[in-house]
Amino acid sequence: MQINDGKNVLGPNGEVEVEVEKASMKAKFEADELHKLNGGNGLLKCYYCEKGGNSFQTNSEIGYHKHGSSKHPNKSLYPNLATIEKYSLRLQGKDWEV
């Protein structure tokens, strides 16, 4: 059950959900800005390799999928914001990072 006091939305345990929404909106804004800085290009960079100090990037979606399935099985190649935060990945300004 959610209770709305006009400012905050309380979850079932009384936690304030508006803070989560604000954080999500901030991350979306930052991703939008990164997307603009990257020129919205089709370059695909591996989130997990970048975190480990390595680099894998390609313009080929097929190559990106081959790399991901062989090097990072069972991990999302198109991580949403929750996955990015869970694994401490860097935002790249992609549309799926919401």
Secondary structure, 3 states (H helix, E strand, C coil): CCEECCCCEECCCCCECHHHHHHHHHHHHHHHHHHHHCCCCCCEECHHHHHCCCCCEECCHHHHHHHHHHHCCCCCCCCCHHHHHHCCCCCCCCCCCC
